[in-house]
């Protein structure tokens, strides 16, 4: 099975710039991953969404790279998943474009 969580949107402290360290900004997270569904094992996507929001808000990352690595490591540790695709977008940081970072290869 493949889980998709799209456009998970919330405000948090994230970024290097001085104003980013004090003002919450909106981010959008998109992710997908595969797992082996069985009658004995399924993944609660609501739990995954809540975990991601909680972790990013708590850690107040300076770099998107560090946020992606942290969430990636956490999800692989807690769940039996593979092929995780994760993208974080900062839609309001620049006036004329969306800025994103992903672990896509």
Phi and psi in degrees as a GROMACS rama.xvg file:
@    title "Ramachandran Plot"
@    xaxis  label "Phi"
@    yaxis  label "Psi"
@TYPE xy
-122.617  127.185  UNK-2
-97.5702  135.877  UNK-3
-122.03  127.564  UNK-4
-119.831  114.37  UNK-5
-118.718  138.05  UNK-6
58.9034  39.9303  UNK-7
-69.5429  110.498  UNK-8
-119.135  130.51  UNK-9
-161.055  168.746  UNK-10
-104.301  143.657  UNK-11
-159.893  170.18  UNK-12
-87.3021  118.548  UNK-13
-157.428  132.237  UNK-14
129.258  168.009  UNK-15
-96.1772  -29.5161  UNK-16
-65.9717  146.883  UNK-17
-51.4653  -43.9141  UNK-18
-69.0943  -25.0403  UNK-19
-73.0762  -19.4204  UNK-20
-83.5214  -12.6755  UNK-21
-120.861  -26.1649  UNK-22
-105.968  126.61  UNK-23
-66.9809  144.506  UNK-24
-130.691  157.216  UNK-25
-77.4345  136.323  UNK-26
-128.991  156.556  UNK-27
-126.389  129.015  UNK-28
-115.506  133.414  UNK-29
-124.963  133.986  UNK-30
-150.239  158.684  UNK-31
-148.82  153.22  UNK-32
-156.981  159.694  UNK-33
-103.889  151.694  UNK-34
-156.719  160.775  UNK-35
-91.4766  100.524  UNK-36
-71.851  140.399  UNK-37
-149.604  170.765  UNK-38
-61.5251  -23.8561  UNK-39
-96.1049  -11.1037  UNK-40
-146.205  122.464  UNK-41
-142.936  160.925  UNK-42
-110.106  127.579  UNK-43
-83.1744  105.776  UNK-44
-64.9988  -27.083  UNK-45
-64.8289  -41.2151  UNK-46
-63.5749  -42.037  UNK-47
-63.544  -45.7591  UNK-48
-59.8495  -45.9952  UNK-49
-63.7616  -41.64  UNK-50
-60.7666  -45.5537  UNK-51
-61.8982  -48.5426  UNK-52
-59.1254  -46.7502  UNK-53
-60.5194  -46.0939  UNK-54
-65.6111  -45.0481  UNK-55
-67.9029  -39.957  UNK-56
-64.9665  -40.034  UNK-57
-70.0828  -41.9045  UNK-58
-79.8356  -25.4095  UNK-59
49.2649  59.4344  UNK-60
-62.5388  146.218  UNK-61
-85.252  -40.2557  UNK-62
-111.676  138.86  UNK-63
-61.1165  -34.3168  UNK-64
-57.8265  -45.2942  UNK-65
-65.9086  -37.1504  UNK-66
-63.9464  -44.2074  UNK-67
-64.3968  -45.7929  UNK-68
-61.6116  -42.1849  UNK-69
-63.2893  -48.815  UNK-70
-65.4407  -41.0847  UNK-71
-58.8473  -50.2499  UNK-72
-60.8259  -44.4076  UNK-73
-62.9338  -46.6867  UNK-74
-65.1623  -40.7359  UNK-75
-66.0689  -32.5766  UNK-76
-71.9422  -40.8511  UNK-77
-87.4659  -25.9146  UNK-78
-127.917  154.907  UNK-79
-88.5701  80.2336  UNK-80
-122.462  165.614  UNK-81
-149.699  167.808  UNK-82
58.0669  45.7993  UNK-83
-72.7256  127.025  UNK-84
-116.483  125.378  UNK-85
-137.278  130.026  UNK-86
-135.431  133.643  UNK-87
-115.897  129.261  UNK-88
-117.749  136.885  UNK-89
-109.615  92.5659  UNK-90
-74.0568  -15.7653  UNK-91
-112.786  3.18041  UNK-92
-73.5286  -34.7723  UNK-93
-120.129  145.236  UNK-94
-73.8226  -27.0644  UNK-95
-110.73  10.1006  UNK-96
-165.409  167.571  UNK-97
-96.6526  138.817  UNK-98
-112.968  129.844  UNK-99
-136.191  159.799  UNK-100
-137.953  141.094  UNK-101
-140.018  166.041  UNK-102
-97.0718  11.5246  UNK-103
-62.7958  141.475  UNK-104
